[in-house]
Amino acid sequence: MNKNIYADFTYLIVLAATFGAVIILGAVVAPVVFHSEKFLVDMSLDHYNAGIIMGEIFHRFSYWLYIVAASVLLYEAAWYKMGQRDAIAFGAAVSVVFTSLMFSTVYSPKILSMQAIGPEATRSDTFENIHIASEIDFKILALALLILFVRRLMLLRRA
């Protein structure tokens, strides 16, 4: 059995798992945390404290995104070096790396630092703009992961 198949399989699992995590965090976890009053009895979180919880969840997820960005860089560089060049996979890989690093190194730290200042800072236009940009970045990351996964699967099937 080819040893490369293990690397390919692991890479596809990482991409799929990350896509799943992005979807779950954005579509399941965030709405539950920010609408905790629907689920908690005799207790509720205000919007600021719900944001603190989500900030910590995304901060911890950022560590995984560093691993994903490094994995994508290494795997795609190896394929590129072997002469297996594909414009779609390259574009999606660049998007995954860029959006992962933007989310982990720019958006999460800025949001966390503004949250540390207090609730007033989280009501500012600056915070709102950073938050919207991070949501857009997360959606682009999900789309890029999906495209990269499907394209790599198609290319591996051809090989």
PyMOL CGO cylinders between C-alpha atoms (Angstrom):
from pymol import cmd
from pymol.cgo import CYLINDER

trace = [
    CYLINDER, 0.00, 0.00, 0.00, 1.27, 3.46, -0.88, 0.3, 1, 1, 1, 1, 1, 1,
    CYLINDER, 1.27, 3.46, -0.88, 2.43, 5.56, 2.10, 0.3, 1, 1, 1, 1, 1, 1,
    CYLINDER, 2.43, 5.56, 2.10, 1.16, 8.66, 0.33, 0.3, 1, 1, 1, 1, 1, 1,
    CYLINDER, 1.16, 8.66, 0.33, -2.39, 7.45, 0.77, 0.3, 1, 1, 1, 1, 1, 1,
    CYLINDER, -2.39, 7.45, 0.77, -2.10, 7.96, 4.54, 0.3, 1, 1, 1, 1, 1, 1,
    CYLINDER, -2.10, 7.96, 4.54, -0.99, 11.56, 4.07, 0.3, 1, 1, 1, 1, 1, 1,
    CYLINDER, -0.99, 11.56, 4.07, -3.77, 12.17, 1.57, 0.3, 1, 1, 1, 1, 1, 1,
    CYLINDER, -3.77, 12.17, 1.57, -6.38, 10.59, 3.83, 0.3, 1, 1, 1, 1, 1, 1,
    CYLINDER, -6.38, 10.59, 3.83, -5.18, 12.54, 6.88, 0.3, 1, 1, 1, 1, 1, 1,
    CYLINDER, -5.18, 12.54, 6.88, -5.20, 15.79, 4.91, 0.3, 1, 1, 1, 1, 1, 1,
    CYLINDER, -5.20, 15.79, 4.91, -8.75, 15.23, 3.70, 0.3, 1, 1, 1, 1, 1, 1,
    CYLINDER, -8.75, 15.23, 3.70, -9.88, 14.37, 7.24, 0.3, 1, 1, 1, 1, 1, 1,
    CYLINDER, -9.88, 14.37, 7.24, -8.29, 17.57, 8.59, 0.3, 1, 1, 1, 1, 1, 1,
    CYLINDER, -8.29, 17.57, 8.59, -10.03, 19.65, 5.91, 0.3, 1, 1, 1, 1, 1, 1,
    CYLINDER, -10.03, 19.65, 5.91, -13.41, 17.99, 6.47, 0.3, 1, 1, 1, 1, 1, 1,
    CYLINDER, -13.41, 17.99, 6.47, -13.16, 18.16, 10.26, 0.3, 1, 1, 1, 1, 1, 1,
    CYLINDER, -13.16, 18.16, 10.26, -12.22, 21.83, 10.13, 0.3, 1, 1, 1, 1, 1, 1,
    CYLINDER, -12.22, 21.83, 10.13, -15.10, 22.59, 7.77, 0.3, 1, 1, 1, 1, 1, 1,
    CYLINDER, -15.10, 22.59, 7.77, -17.43, 20.78, 10.16, 0.3, 1, 1, 1, 1, 1, 1,
    CYLINDER, -17.43, 20.78, 10.16, -16.05, 22.69, 13.14, 0.3, 1, 1, 1, 1, 1, 1,
    CYLINDER, -16.05, 22.69, 13.14, -16.48, 26.03, 11.38, 0.3, 1, 1, 1, 1, 1, 1,
    CYLINDER, -16.48, 26.03, 11.38, -20.08, 25.21, 10.53, 0.3, 1, 1, 1, 1, 1, 1,
    CYLINDER, -20.08, 25.21, 10.53, -20.87, 23.94, 14.05, 0.3, 1, 1, 1, 1, 1, 1,
    CYLINDER, -20.87, 23.94, 14.05, -19.27, 26.93, 15.75, 0.3, 1, 1, 1, 1, 1, 1,
    CYLINDER, -19.27, 26.93, 15.75, -21.04, 29.43, 13.53, 0.3, 1, 1, 1, 1, 1, 1,
    CYLINDER, -21.04, 29.43, 13.53, -24.43, 27.79, 13.13, 0.3, 1, 1, 1, 1, 1, 1,
    CYLINDER, -24.43, 27.79, 13.13, -24.88, 25.89, 16.40, 0.3, 1, 1, 1, 1, 1, 1,
    CYLINDER, -24.88, 25.89, 16.40, -22.63, 27.11, 19.20, 0.3, 1, 1, 1, 1, 1, 1,
    CYLINDER, -22.63, 27.11, 19.20, -22.91, 30.87, 18.65, 0.3, 1, 1, 1, 1, 1, 1,
    CYLINDER, -22.91, 30.87, 18.65, -26.74, 30.97, 18.50, 0.3, 1, 1, 1, 1, 1, 1,
    CYLINDER, -26.74, 30.97, 18.50, -27.03, 28.82, 21.65, 0.3, 1, 1, 1, 1, 1, 1,
    CYLINDER, -27.03, 28.82, 21.65, -24.55, 30.93, 23.62, 0.3, 1, 1, 1, 1, 1, 1,
    CYLINDER, -24.55, 30.93, 23.62, -26.03, 34.26, 22.51, 0.3, 1, 1, 1, 1, 1, 1,
    CYLINDER, -26.03, 34.26, 22.51, -29.60, 33.10, 23.16, 0.3, 1, 1, 1, 1, 1, 1,
    CYLINDER, -29.60, 33.10, 23.16, -28.92, 31.29, 26.41, 0.3, 1, 1, 1, 1, 1, 1,
    CYLINDER, -28.92, 31.29, 26.41, -32.06, 32.73, 28.00, 0.3, 1, 1, 1, 1, 1, 1,
    CYLINDER, -32.06, 32.73, 28.00, -34.06, 30.18, 25.98, 0.3, 1, 1, 1, 1, 1, 1,
    CYLINDER, -34.06, 30.18, 25.98, -32.21, 27.28, 27.63, 0.3, 1, 1, 1, 1, 1, 1,
    CYLINDER, -32.21, 27.28, 27.63, -31.25, 28.43, 31.13, 0.3, 1, 1, 1, 1, 1, 1,
    CYLINDER, -31.25, 28.43, 31.13, -33.70, 28.34, 34.01, 0.3, 1, 1, 1, 1, 1, 1,
    CYLINDER, -33.70, 28.34, 34.01, -33.66, 31.18, 36.54, 0.3, 1, 1, 1, 1, 1, 1,
    CYLINDER, -33.66, 31.18, 36.54, -30.47, 32.49, 35.02, 0.3, 1, 1, 1, 1, 1, 1,
    CYLINDER, -30.47, 32.49, 35.02, -29.36, 34.20, 31.85, 0.3, 1, 1, 1, 1, 1, 1,
    CYLINDER, -29.36, 34.20, 31.85, -26.21, 35.57, 30.35, 0.3, 1, 1, 1, 1, 1, 1,
    CYLINDER, -26.21, 35.57, 30.35, -26.13, 39.14, 29.18, 0.3, 1, 1, 1, 1, 1, 1,
    CYLINDER, -26.13, 39.14, 29.18, -24.80, 39.81, 25.69, 0.3, 1, 1, 1, 1, 1, 1,
    CYLINDER, -24.80, 39.81, 25.69, -21.38, 40.89, 27.00, 0.3, 1, 1, 1, 1, 1, 1,
    CYLINDER, -21.38, 40.89, 27.00, -20.79, 37.70, 29.03, 0.3, 1, 1, 1, 1, 1, 1,
    CYLINDER, -20.79, 37.70, 29.03, -22.06, 35.53, 26.17, 0.3, 1, 1, 1, 1, 1, 1,
    CYLINDER, -22.06, 35.53, 26.17, -19.50, 37.32, 24.01, 0.3, 1, 1, 1, 1, 1, 1,
    CYLINDER, -19.50, 37.32, 24.01, -16.77, 36.53, 26.52, 0.3, 1, 1, 1, 1, 1, 1,
    CYLINDER, -16.77, 36.53, 26.52, -17.64, 32.83, 26.32, 0.3, 1, 1, 1, 1, 1, 1,
    CYLINDER, -17.64, 32.83, 26.32, -17.72, 32.86, 22.51, 0.3, 1, 1, 1, 1, 1, 1,
    CYLINDER, -17.72, 32.86, 22.51, -14.45, 34.78, 22.44, 0.3, 1, 1, 1, 1, 1, 1,
    CYLINDER, -14.45, 34.78, 22.44, -12.79, 32.08, 24.52, 0.3, 1, 1, 1, 1, 1, 1,
    CYLINDER, -12.79, 32.08, 24.52, -14.22, 29.34, 22.31, 0.3, 1, 1, 1, 1, 1, 1,
    CYLINDER, -14.22, 29.34, 22.31, -12.91, 31.04, 19.18, 0.3, 1, 1, 1, 1, 1, 1,
    CYLINDER, -12.91, 31.04, 19.18, -9.57, 31.78, 20.87, 0.3, 1, 1, 1, 1, 1, 1,
    CYLINDER, -9.57, 31.78, 20.87, -9.11, 28.07, 21.57, 0.3, 1, 1, 1, 1, 1, 1,
    CYLINDER, -9.11, 28.07, 21.57, -10.25, 27.18, 18.05, 0.3, 1, 1, 1, 1, 1, 1,
    CYLINDER, -10.25, 27.18, 18.05, -7.53, 29.52, 16.74, 0.3, 1, 1, 1, 1, 1, 1,
    CYLINDER, -7.53, 29.52, 16.74, -4.88, 27.04, 17.88, 0.3, 1, 1, 1, 1, 1, 1,
    CYLINDER, -4.88, 27.04, 17.88, -6.45, 24.42, 15.61, 0.3, 1, 1, 1, 1, 1, 1,
    CYLINDER, -6.45, 24.42, 15.61, -6.51, 26.93, 12.75, 0.3, 1, 1, 1, 1, 1, 1,
    CYLINDER, -6.51, 26.93, 12.75, -2.73, 27.40, 13.10, 0.3, 1, 1, 1, 1, 1, 1,
    CYLINDER, -2.73, 27.40, 13.10, -2.32, 23.64, 12.67, 0.3, 1, 1, 1, 1, 1, 1,
    CYLINDER, -2.32, 23.64, 12.67, -4.66, 23.65, 9.67, 0.3, 1, 1, 1, 1, 1, 1,
    CYLINDER, -4.66, 23.65, 9.67, -2.82, 26.55, 8.02, 0.3, 1, 1, 1, 1, 1, 1,
    CYLINDER, -2.82, 26.55, 8.02, 0.53, 24.79, 8.50, 0.3, 1, 1, 1, 1, 1, 1,
    CYLINDER, 0.53, 24.79, 8.50, -0.89, 21.49, 7.20, 0.3, 1, 1, 1, 1, 1, 1,
    CYLINDER, -0.89, 21.49, 7.20, -2.33, 23.14, 4.10, 0.3, 1, 1, 1, 1, 1, 1,
    CYLINDER, -2.33, 23.14, 4.10, 0.95, 24.96, 3.43, 0.3, 1, 1, 1, 1, 1, 1,
    CYLINDER, 0.95, 24.96, 3.43, 3.03, 21.79, 3.75, 0.3, 1, 1, 1, 1, 1, 1,
    CYLINDER, 3.03, 21.79, 3.75, 0.70, 19.50, 1.81, 0.3, 1, 1, 1, 1, 1, 1,
    CYLINDER, 0.70, 19.50, 1.81, 0.04, 21.90, -1.03, 0.3, 1, 1, 1, 1, 1, 1,
    CYLINDER, 0.04, 21.90, -1.03, 3.73, 22.86, -1.27, 0.3, 1, 1, 1, 1, 1, 1,
    CYLINDER, 3.73, 22.86, -1.27, 4.63, 19.18, -1.59, 0.3, 1, 1, 1, 1, 1, 1,
    CYLINDER, 4.63, 19.18, -1.59, 2.10, 18.70, -4.40, 0.3, 1, 1, 1, 1, 1, 1,
    CYLINDER, 2.10, 18.70, -4.40, 3.32, 21.88, -6.09, 0.3, 1, 1, 1, 1, 1, 1,
    CYLINDER, 3.32, 21.88, -6.09, 6.93, 20.71, -5.87, 0.3, 1, 1, 1, 1, 1, 1,
    CYLINDER, 6.93, 20.71, -5.87, 5.99, 17.36, -7.44, 0.3, 1, 1, 1, 1, 1, 1,
    CYLINDER, 5.99, 17.36, -7.44, 4.58, 19.24, -10.42, 0.3, 1, 1, 1, 1, 1, 1,
    CYLINDER, 4.58, 19.24, -10.42, 0.94, 18.56, -9.53, 0.3, 1, 1, 1, 1, 1, 1,
    CYLINDER, 0.94, 18.56, -9.53, -0.29, 22.12, -9.99, 0.3, 1, 1, 1, 1, 1, 1,
    CYLINDER, -0.29, 22.12, -9.99, -3.96, 23.00, -10.00, 0.3, 1, 1, 1, 1, 1, 1,
    CYLINDER, -3.96, 23.00, -10.00, -5.27, 26.56, -10.05, 0.3, 1, 1, 1, 1, 1, 1,
    CYLINDER, -5.27, 26.56, -10.05, -8.45, 25.80, -8.11, 0.3, 1, 1, 1, 1, 1, 1,
    CYLINDER, -8.45, 25.80, -8.11, -6.66, 23.90, -5.35, 0.3, 1, 1, 1, 1, 1, 1,
    CYLINDER, -6.66, 23.90, -5.35, -3.98, 26.59, -5.19, 0.3, 1, 1, 1, 1, 1, 1,
    CYLINDER, -3.98, 26.59, -5.19, -6.51, 29.40, -4.88, 0.3, 1, 1, 1, 1, 1, 1,
    CYLINDER, -6.51, 29.40, -4.88, -8.53, 27.56, -2.26, 0.3, 1, 1, 1, 1, 1, 1,
    CYLINDER, -8.53, 27.56, -2.26, -5.39, 26.67, -0.30, 0.3, 1, 1, 1, 1, 1, 1,
    CYLINDER, -5.39, 26.67, -0.30, -4.21, 30.29, -0.30, 0.3, 1, 1, 1, 1, 1, 1,
    CYLINDER, -4.21, 30.29, -0.30, -7.67, 31.33, 0.88, 0.3, 1, 1, 1, 1, 1, 1,
    CYLINDER, -7.67, 31.33, 0.88, -7.70, 28.74, 3.67, 0.3, 1, 1, 1, 1, 1, 1,
    CYLINDER, -7.70, 28.74, 3.67, -4.26, 29.80, 4.91, 0.3, 1, 1, 1, 1, 1, 1,
    CYLINDER, -4.26, 29.80, 4.91, -5.01, 33.53, 4.63, 0.3, 1, 1, 1, 1, 1, 1,
    CYLINDER, -5.01, 33.53, 4.63, -8.42, 33.40, 6.33, 0.3, 1, 1, 1, 1, 1, 1,
    CYLINDER, -8.42, 33.40, 6.33, -7.19, 31.03, 9.05, 0.3, 1, 1, 1, 1, 1, 1,
    CYLINDER, -7.19, 31.03, 9.05, -4.30, 33.31, 9.90, 0.3, 1, 1, 1, 1, 1, 1,
    CYLINDER, -4.30, 33.31, 9.90, -6.42, 36.46, 9.69, 0.3, 1, 1, 1, 1, 1, 1,
    CYLINDER, -6.42, 36.46, 9.69, -8.96, 34.98, 12.07, 0.3, 1, 1, 1, 1, 1, 1,
    CYLINDER, -8.96, 34.98, 12.07, -6.33, 33.64, 14.49, 0.3, 1, 1, 1, 1, 1, 1,
    CYLINDER, -6.33, 33.64, 14.49, -3.83, 36.49, 14.47, 0.3, 1, 1, 1, 1, 1, 1,
    CYLINDER, -3.83, 36.49, 14.47, -5.97, 39.56, 13.81, 0.3, 1, 1, 1, 1, 1, 1,
    CYLINDER, -5.97, 39.56, 13.81, -9.67, 39.19, 14.56, 0.3, 1, 1, 1, 1, 1, 1,
    CYLINDER, -9.67, 39.19, 14.56, -9.65, 36.97, 17.65, 0.3, 1, 1, 1, 1, 1, 1,
    CYLINDER, -9.65, 36.97, 17.65, -6.94, 38.93, 19.50, 0.3, 1, 1, 1, 1, 1, 1,
    CYLINDER, -6.94, 38.93, 19.50, -8.57, 42.29, 18.66, 0.3, 1, 1, 1, 1, 1, 1,
    CYLINDER, -8.57, 42.29, 18.66, -11.98, 41.11, 19.79, 0.3, 1, 1, 1, 1, 1, 1,
    CYLINDER, -11.98, 41.11, 19.79, -10.55, 39.65, 23.00, 0.3, 1, 1, 1, 1, 1, 1,
    CYLINDER, -10.55, 39.65, 23.00, -8.59, 42.82, 23.77, 0.3, 1, 1, 1, 1, 1, 1,
    CYLINDER, -8.59, 42.82, 23.77, -11.67, 44.97, 23.27, 0.3, 1, 1, 1, 1, 1, 1,
    CYLINDER, -11.67, 44.97, 23.27, -13.70, 42.64, 25.47, 0.3, 1, 1, 1, 1, 1, 1,
    CYLINDER, -13.70, 42.64, 25.47, -11.05, 42.98, 28.18, 0.3, 1, 1, 1, 1, 1, 1,
    CYLINDER, -11.05, 42.98, 28.18, -11.62, 46.74, 28.20, 0.3, 1, 1, 1, 1, 1, 1,
    CYLINDER, -11.62, 46.74, 28.20, -15.24, 46.23, 29.16, 0.3, 1, 1, 1, 1, 1, 1,
    CYLINDER, -15.24, 46.23, 29.16, -18.79, 46.23, 27.86, 0.3, 1, 1, 1, 1, 1, 1,
    CYLINDER, -18.79, 46.23, 27.86, -18.55, 49.81, 26.59, 0.3, 1, 1, 1, 1, 1, 1,
    CYLINDER, -18.55, 49.81, 26.59, -15.82, 48.85, 24.12, 0.3, 1, 1, 1, 1, 1, 1,
    CYLINDER, -15.82, 48.85, 24.12, -17.96, 46.04, 22.72, 0.3, 1, 1, 1, 1, 1, 1,
    CYLINDER, -17.96, 46.04, 22.72, -20.73, 48.50, 21.89, 0.3, 1, 1, 1, 1, 1, 1,
    CYLINDER, -20.73, 48.50, 21.89, -18.47, 50.66, 19.72, 0.3, 1, 1, 1, 1, 1, 1,
    CYLINDER, -18.47, 50.66, 19.72, -18.55, 50.89, 15.94, 0.3, 1, 1, 1, 1, 1, 1,
    CYLINDER, -18.55, 50.89, 15.94, -14.96, 49.66, 15.83, 0.3, 1, 1, 1, 1, 1, 1,
    CYLINDER, -14.96, 49.66, 15.83, -15.87, 46.46, 17.66, 0.3, 1, 1, 1, 1, 1, 1,
    CYLINDER, -15.87, 46.46, 17.66, -18.93, 45.97, 15.46, 0.3, 1, 1, 1, 1, 1, 1,
    CYLINDER, -18.93, 45.97, 15.46, -16.83, 46.37, 12.29, 0.3, 1, 1, 1, 1, 1, 1,
    CYLINDER, -16.83, 46.37, 12.29, -14.16, 43.95, 13.52, 0.3, 1, 1, 1, 1, 1, 1,
    CYLINDER, -14.16, 43.95, 13.52, -16.86, 41.45, 14.50, 0.3, 1, 1, 1, 1, 1, 1,
    CYLINDER, -16.86, 41.45, 14.50, -18.57, 41.68, 11.11, 0.3, 1, 1, 1, 1, 1, 1,
    CYLINDER, -18.57, 41.68, 11.11, -15.22, 41.29, 9.35, 0.3, 1, 1, 1, 1, 1, 1,
    CYLINDER, -15.22, 41.29, 9.35, -14.44, 38.20, 11.44, 0.3, 1, 1, 1, 1, 1, 1,
    CYLINDER, -14.44, 38.20, 11.44, -17.81, 36.67, 10.53, 0.3, 1, 1, 1, 1, 1, 1,
    CYLINDER, -17.81, 36.67, 10.53, -17.16, 37.29, 6.83, 0.3, 1, 1, 1, 1, 1, 1,
    CYLINDER, -17.16, 37.29, 6.83, -13.67, 35.81, 7.22, 0.3, 1, 1, 1, 1, 1, 1,
    CYLINDER, -13.67, 35.81, 7.22, -15.14, 32.72, 8.89, 0.3, 1, 1, 1, 1, 1, 1,
    CYLINDER, -15.14, 32.72, 8.89, -17.64, 32.26, 6.05, 0.3, 1, 1, 1, 1, 1, 1,
    CYLINDER, -17.64, 32.26, 6.05, -14.89, 32.60, 3.44, 0.3, 1, 1, 1, 1, 1, 1,
    CYLINDER, -14.89, 32.60, 3.44, -12.84, 30.05, 5.40, 0.3, 1, 1, 1, 1, 1, 1,
    CYLINDER, -12.84, 30.05, 5.40, -15.75, 27.58, 5.33, 0.3, 1, 1, 1, 1, 1, 1,
    CYLINDER, -15.75, 27.58, 5.33, -16.22, 28.02, 1.59, 0.3, 1, 1, 1, 1, 1, 1,
    CYLINDER, -16.22, 28.02, 1.59, -12.47, 27.73, 0.87, 0.3, 1, 1, 1, 1, 1, 1,
    CYLINDER, -12.47, 27.73, 0.87, -12.23, 24.56, 3.00, 0.3, 1, 1, 1, 1, 1, 1,
    CYLINDER, -12.23, 24.56, 3.00, -15.13, 23.01, 1.13, 0.3, 1, 1, 1, 1, 1, 1,
    CYLINDER, -15.13, 23.01, 1.13, -13.69, 23.91, -2.28, 0.3, 1, 1, 1, 1, 1, 1,
    CYLINDER, -13.69, 23.91, -2.28, -10.23, 22.64, -1.33, 0.3, 1, 1, 1, 1, 1, 1,
    CYLINDER, -10.23, 22.64, -1.33, -11.64, 19.39, 0.05, 0.3, 1, 1, 1, 1, 1, 1,
    CYLINDER, -11.64, 19.39, 0.05, -13.74, 18.68, -3.02, 0.3, 1, 1, 1, 1, 1, 1,
    CYLINDER, -13.74, 18.68, -3.02, -10.99, 19.66, -5.45, 0.3, 1, 1, 1, 1, 1, 1,
    CYLINDER, -10.99, 19.66, -5.45, -8.34, 17.54, -3.70, 0.3, 1, 1, 1, 1, 1, 1,
    CYLINDER, -8.34, 17.54, -3.70, -10.75, 14.62, -3.64, 0.3, 1, 1, 1, 1, 1, 1,
    CYLINDER, -10.75, 14.62, -3.64, -11.35, 15.01, -7.37, 0.3, 1, 1, 1, 1, 1, 1,
    CYLINDER, -11.35, 15.01, -7.37, -7.61, 15.24, -8.10, 0.3, 1, 1, 1, 1, 1, 1,
    CYLINDER, -7.61, 15.24, -8.10, -6.78, 12.23, -5.95, 0.3, 1, 1, 1, 1, 1, 1,
    CYLINDER, -6.78, 12.23, -5.95, -9.50, 10.21, -7.63, 0.3, 1, 1, 1, 1, 1, 1,
    CYLINDER, -9.50, 10.21, -7.63, -7.98, 10.97, -11.03, 0.3, 1, 1, 1, 1, 1, 1,
    CYLINDER, -7.98, 10.97, -11.03, -4.50, 9.92, -9.93, 0.3, 1, 1, 1, 1, 1, 1,
]
cmd.load_cgo(trace, "trace")
